Amino acid sequence: MHCRSTGDRLQIPVISIVGGKSNSGKTTLLEKLIREAKGRGWKVATLKHDVHGFEMDQPGKDTWRHAQAGADIVAISSPHKIAILESVLEDQPLDEVIARIQGVDVIFTEGYKSGNKPKIEVFRSAVHQELFSKPEELIAIASDISFDNGIPCFGLDDAAGICDLIEEVFGFRGELS
């Protein structure tokens, strides 16, 4: 794995896909980046932040019943998937959540637009008036228009170009892992 080392722990690159508004195309771009990264042999994790909360358990199912009975952590395992649901009292900092993710080459986040990780901003001229992020936070812009601000700008469909940039910025060489 080609990760930077900080002390005893390998540092997995974390890249946040952000946009100033809903329906900017963040998820669509992220899907393309995941497919491209997987095609390059990368192990990919994604982390979606949902300020509204979410439920993975379905009422009445065993894991839901375990949580309703008071379990702080509920895990479910099958031959193809593992899910661990942990009850928390408040929103957890991004660094605490990503510390739980291991064994991957890159972590893409969606929904952490105020986080402290390098960002790729999705900008569609029909939705946005100006960039949401500060220039120093951005490693790239994915847009339907060009920007002349010194930040690499890619088309909304240019997942290959963005992954090439990620390889360059984070020092990936060929296939990872």
One Martini backbone bead per residue (centre of mass of N, CA, C, O) as a GRO file, in nm:
protein
  177
    1MET     BB    1   0.097   0.035   0.022
    2HIS     BB    2   0.066   0.395  -0.068
    3CYS     BB    3   0.135   0.545   0.223
    4ARG     BB    4   0.165   0.772   0.453
    5SER     BB    5   0.370   0.826   0.730
    6THR     BB    6   0.257   0.863   1.083
    7GLY     BB    7   0.449   0.718   1.254
    8ASP     BB    8   0.280   0.409   1.305
    9ARG     BB    9   0.071   0.522   1.094
   10LEU     BB   10  -0.101   0.494   0.819
   11GLN     BB   11  -0.182   0.724   0.559
   12ILE     BB   12  -0.482   0.777   0.423
   13PRO     BB   13  -0.618   0.912   0.170
   14VAL     BB   14  -0.831   1.206   0.181
   15ILE     BB   15  -1.122   1.286  -0.026
   16SER     BB   16  -1.335   1.554  -0.089
   17ILE     BB   17  -1.661   1.573  -0.214
   18VAL     BB   18  -1.785   1.886  -0.329
   19GLY     BB   19  -2.059   2.130  -0.279
   20GLY     BB   20  -2.268   2.406  -0.243
   21LYS     BB   21  -2.503   2.204  -0.334
   22SER     BB   22  -2.754   2.039  -0.408
   23ASN     BB   23  -2.738   1.877  -0.706
   24SER     BB   24  -2.425   1.902  -0.828
   25GLY     BB   25  -2.279   1.590  -0.866
   26LYS     BB   26  -2.122   1.426  -0.651
   27THR     BB   27  -2.221   1.130  -0.681
   28THR     BB   28  -2.160   1.099  -0.980
   29LEU     BB   29  -1.858   1.147  -0.958
   30LEU     BB   30  -1.797   0.930  -0.748
   31GLU     BB   31  -1.877   0.689  -0.920
   32LYS     BB   32  -1.657   0.738  -1.135
   33LEU     BB   33  -1.412   0.727  -0.946
   34ILE     BB   34  -1.453   0.443  -0.843
   35ARG     BB   35  -1.438   0.294  -1.113
   36GLU     BB   36  -1.157   0.395  -1.190
   37ALA     BB   37  -1.003   0.301  -0.939
   38LYS     BB   38  -1.076   0.000  -0.966
   39GLY     BB   39  -0.942  -0.025  -1.254
   40ARG     BB   40  -0.650   0.040  -1.102
   41GLY     BB   41  -0.661  -0.135  -0.815
   42TRP     BB   42  -0.805   0.006  -0.598
   43LYS     BB   43  -0.882   0.061  -0.266
   44VAL     BB   44  -1.214   0.163  -0.165
   45ALA     BB   45  -1.350   0.427   0.029
   46THR     BB   46  -1.656   0.549   0.173
   47LEU     BB   47  -1.796   0.868   0.307
   48LYS     BB   48  -2.109   0.963   0.434
   49HIS     BB   49  -2.268   1.262   0.515
   50ASP     BB   50  -2.561   1.294   0.742
   51VAL     BB   51  -2.738   1.549   0.895
   52HIS     BB   52  -3.029   1.381   0.921
   53GLY     BB   53  -2.978   1.098   0.919
   54PHE     BB   54  -3.011   0.731   0.964
   55GLU     BB   55  -3.129   0.401   0.839
   56MET     BB   56  -3.054   0.051   0.813
   57ASP     BB   57  -3.265  -0.055   0.975
   58GLN     BB   58  -3.544  -0.263   1.005
   59PRO     BB   59  -3.824  -0.288   1.135
   60GLY     BB   60  -3.812  -0.607   1.315
   61LYS     BB   61  -3.540  -0.676   1.284
   62ASP     BB   62  -3.289  -0.804   1.457
   63THR     BB   63  -3.096  -0.555   1.469
   64TRP     BB   64  -3.315  -0.359   1.560
   65ARG     BB   65  -3.385  -0.511   1.821
   66HIS     BB   66  -3.110  -0.483   1.951
   67ALA     BB   67  -3.111  -0.172   1.961
   68GLN     BB   68  -3.381  -0.144   2.119
   69ALA     BB   69  -3.253  -0.303   2.373
   70GLY     BB   70  -2.941  -0.136   2.388
   71ALA     BB   71  -2.730  -0.160   2.189
   72ASP     BB   72  -2.435   0.007   2.092
   73ILE     BB   73  -2.349  -0.242   1.911
   74VAL     BB   74  -2.418  -0.354   1.573
   75ALA     BB   75  -2.367  -0.662   1.402
   76ILE     BB   76  -2.331  -0.784   1.059
   77SER     BB   77  -2.292  -1.107   0.890
   78SER     BB   78  -2.171  -1.228   0.578
   79PRO     BB   79  -2.026  -1.362   0.297
   80HIS     BB   80  -2.035  -1.035   0.167
   81LYS     BB   81  -2.096  -0.874   0.451
   82ILE     BB   82  -2.033  -0.590   0.673
   83ALA     BB   83  -2.198  -0.443   0.962
   84ILE     BB   84  -2.161  -0.143   1.172
   85LEU     BB   85  -2.353  -0.023   1.444
   86GLU     BB   86  -2.325   0.294   1.615
   87SER     BB   87  -2.396   0.458   1.891
   88VAL     BB   88  -2.434   0.814   1.925
   89LEU     BB   89  -2.454   1.140   2.072
   90GLU     BB   90  -2.276   1.262   1.830
   91ASP     BB   91  -2.113   1.404   1.602
   92GLN     BB   92  -1.835   1.294   1.435
   93PRO     BB   93  -1.533   1.335   1.359
   94LEU     BB   94  -1.373   1.266   1.079
   95ASP     BB   95  -1.111   1.141   1.202
   96GLU     BB   96  -1.265   0.926   1.373
   97VAL     BB   97  -1.397   0.775   1.138
   98ILE     BB   98  -1.141   0.713   0.955
   99ALA     BB   99  -0.986   0.544   1.175
  100ARG     BB  100  -1.181   0.282   1.109
  101ILE     BB  101  -1.036   0.275   0.834
  102GLN     BB  102  -0.902  -0.008   0.654
  103GLY     BB  103  -0.740  -0.148   0.374
  104VAL     BB  104  -0.689   0.112   0.194
  105ASP     BB  105  -0.593   0.366  -0.048
  106VAL     BB  106  -0.876   0.529  -0.039
  107ILE     BB  107  -1.078   0.815   0.072
  108PHE     BB  108  -1.406   0.906   0.008
  109THR     BB  109  -1.594   1.196   0.050
  110GLU     BB  110  -1.939   1.300   0.141
  111GLY     BB  111  -2.040   1.600   0.313
  112TYR     BB  112  -1.746   1.753   0.404
  113LYS     BB  113  -1.717   2.079   0.335
  114SER     BB  114  -1.578   2.163   0.635
  115GLY     BB  115  -1.343   2.005   0.619
  116ASN     BB  116  -0.970   1.915   0.638
  117LYS     BB  117  -0.968   1.812   0.343
  118PRO     BB  118  -0.909   1.747   0.047
  119LYS     BB  119  -1.061   1.891  -0.253
  120ILE     BB  120  -1.341   1.832  -0.476
  121GLU     BB  121  -1.516   2.045  -0.680
  122VAL     BB  122  -1.849   2.073  -0.776
  123PHE     BB  123  -1.934   2.260  -1.083
  124ARG     BB  124  -2.242   2.401  -1.188
  125SER     BB  125  -2.370   2.663  -1.365
  126ALA     BB  126  -2.684   2.599  -1.303
  127VAL     BB  127  -2.628   2.603  -0.968
  128HIS     BB  128  -2.383   2.804  -0.959
  129GLN     BB  129  -2.190   3.108  -0.887
  130GLU     BB  130  -1.966   2.990  -0.685
  131LEU     BB  131  -1.726   2.889  -0.506
  132PHE     BB  132  -1.712   2.738  -0.192
  133SER     BB  133  -1.421   2.700  -0.173
  134LYS     BB  134  -1.110   2.736  -0.090
  135PRO     BB  135  -0.833   2.723  -0.279
  136GLU     BB  136  -0.644   2.575  -0.055
  137GLU     BB  137  -0.848   2.312  -0.045
  138LEU     BB  138  -0.788   2.250  -0.345
  139ILE     BB  139  -0.707   2.004  -0.607
  140ALA     BB  140  -0.996   2.037  -0.758
  141ILE     BB  141  -1.212   2.074  -1.048
  142ALA     BB  142  -1.550   1.996  -1.142
  143SER     BB  143  -1.674   2.104  -1.470
  144ASP     BB  144  -1.861   2.298  -1.729
  145ILE     BB  145  -1.629   2.499  -1.671
  146SER     BB  146  -1.376   2.728  -1.668
  147PHE     BB  147  -1.078   2.796  -1.478
  148ASP     BB  148  -0.850   3.085  -1.374
  149ASN     BB  149  -0.684   2.978  -1.062
  150GLY     BB  150  -0.462   2.723  -1.059
  151ILE     BB  151  -0.673   2.497  -1.063
  152PRO     BB  152  -0.749   2.204  -1.146
  153CYS     BB  153  -0.957   2.133  -1.438
  154PHE     BB  154  -1.246   1.931  -1.494
  155GLY     BB  155  -1.457   1.741  -1.620
  156LEU     BB  156  -1.738   1.569  -1.510
  157ASP     BB  157  -1.617   1.294  -1.679
  158ASP     BB  158  -1.295   1.306  -1.571
  159ALA     BB  159  -1.184   1.052  -1.395
  160ALA     BB  160  -0.903   0.994  -1.510
  161GLY     BB  161  -0.776   1.273  -1.458
  162ILE     BB  162  -0.827   1.275  -1.152
  163CYS     BB  163  -0.668   1.013  -1.089
  164ASP     BB  164  -0.401   1.117  -1.194
  165LEU     BB  165  -0.380   1.343  -0.984
  166ILE     BB  166  -0.389   1.166  -0.734
  167GLU     BB  167  -0.132   1.013  -0.799
  168GLU     BB  168   0.049   1.265  -0.794
  169VAL     BB  169  -0.019   1.391  -0.511
  170PHE     BB  170   0.009   1.086  -0.349
  171GLY     BB  171   0.224   0.884  -0.496
  172PHE     BB  172   0.126   0.695  -0.697
  173ARG     BB  173   0.226   0.364  -0.840
  174GLY     BB  174   0.023   0.238  -1.006
  175GLU     BB  175  -0.059  -0.022  -0.852
  176LEU     BB  176  -0.203  -0.103  -0.568
  177SER     BB  177  -0.150  -0.338  -0.322
   0.00000   0.00000   0.00000
